């Protein structure tokens, strides 16, 4: 196996680790203020591109993790969970359709549908966080079940996945993911970028 087989997912994980806190800390006020959130939904801009990039890059990184687990350690127990995670990410990205619809709608139409749009966006966001939590929790549990066969970096990833799962399920504590998810991504980046023969099994 080539040393650079996982170069791109490694770089993607590092980029994502920087992008996630920058985006969500910048969007903190819109999450808690419906008026600011509505103003954001009524237009299309750079924030929407970043919003779409985060789940899409996350899907790419996790799909590559699935490939690595299959190839190097013959672990396939979390394949379905990762596919579910990708589906949730796609659902999250689909909320941008609300922004597109808002940008193309007349003022009267927007006034009539404001509460519906906000409700849909909030429901998908909160529901997505809960589902991500469930998936993260199960990923961590399944990986720890194979702990004797896996390197220490993957064990650390599994523990962080469980923590992410618990935070995501509570929804209220999910804001802490802004700081924990980047750490998880850095661990994945280290896993991707290290030479296969240098990844010890503990």
C-alpha positions, 0 to 999 in steps of 0.5 A, spaced: 500 500 500 502 506 498 504 511 503 500 517 500 493 513 499 490 517 505 493 523 504 487 527 501 483 525 507 488 526 512 489 533 509 481 534 509 481 532 516 486 537 518 482 543 514 475 540 517 478 541 524 480 548 523 473 550 519 468 547 524 470 551 530 471 558 525 464 557 522 460 555 528 463 560 533 461 565 527 454 562 527 453 562 534 448 568 534 444 566 529 443 559 532 440 563 538 437 569 535 431 567 530 431 574 527 439 573 525 437 566 523 432 568 518 436 574 515 441 568 514 436 564 510 434 569 506 440 570 502 445 566 499 453 567 501 459 564 503 456 562 509 452 557 505 458 554 502 462 553 508 455 550 511 455 545 505 462 544 505 462 541 512 458 535 512 460 534 505 467 533 507 465 530 514 462 524 509 468 524 505 473 523 511 468 518 514 467 514 508 475 513 507 475 511 514 471 506 513 475 504 507 481 504 511 478 499 517 476 494 511 483 494 508 488 494 514 484 491 520 478 487 516 473 491 520 466 492 517 462 493 523 461 500 522 460 500 515 452 501 515 453 506 521 457 511 516 453 510 510 447 512 515 452 518 517 453 520 510 445 520 509 444 525 515 449 529 512 446 530 505 439 531 509 443 537 513 445 540 506 438 539 503 436 545 508 440 550 503 434 549 499 430 553 504 435 559 503 434 558 495 427 558 496 427 564 500 432 568 496 427 567 490 421 568 493 417 575 494 416 578 500 409 576 501 411 569 500 416 570 505 412 573 510 407 568 510 412 562 510 417 565 515 415 560 521 414 554 517 421 555 514 424 556 521 421 550 524 423 546 518 430 548 519 430 548 526 427 541 526 432 538 521 438 541 525 436 538 532 434 532 529 440 531 525 444 532 532 440 527 535 441 522 530 449 524 529 449 522 537 446 516 536 451 514 530 457 516 533 455 513 540 454 506 536 461 507 532 465 508 538 462 502 542 463 497 536 470 500 535 472 498 542 469 492 541 475 490 537 480 494 541 485 488 541 485 488 534 486 496 533 491 501 534 491 506 539 489 512 535 483 508 533 482 507 540 482 514 542 477 515 536 472 510 539 473 514 545 471 521 542 466 518 538 462 515 544 463 522 548 461 526 541 455 521 541 453 522 548 453 530 547 449 529 541 444 525 544 443 531 549 442 536 544 443 541 549 450 540 550 452 539 543 455 546 543 461 542 546 462 538 539 465 545 536 471 543 540 471 536 541 470 534 533 476 538 531 480 533 536 477 527 533 478 530 526 486 531 528 486 524 530 483 521 524 488 525 520 494 522 524 491 515 522 491 517 515 497 520 514 502 515 518 505 510 514 501 503 515 507 500 518 508 505 523 501 504 526 502 499 532 497 494 534 496 495 542 
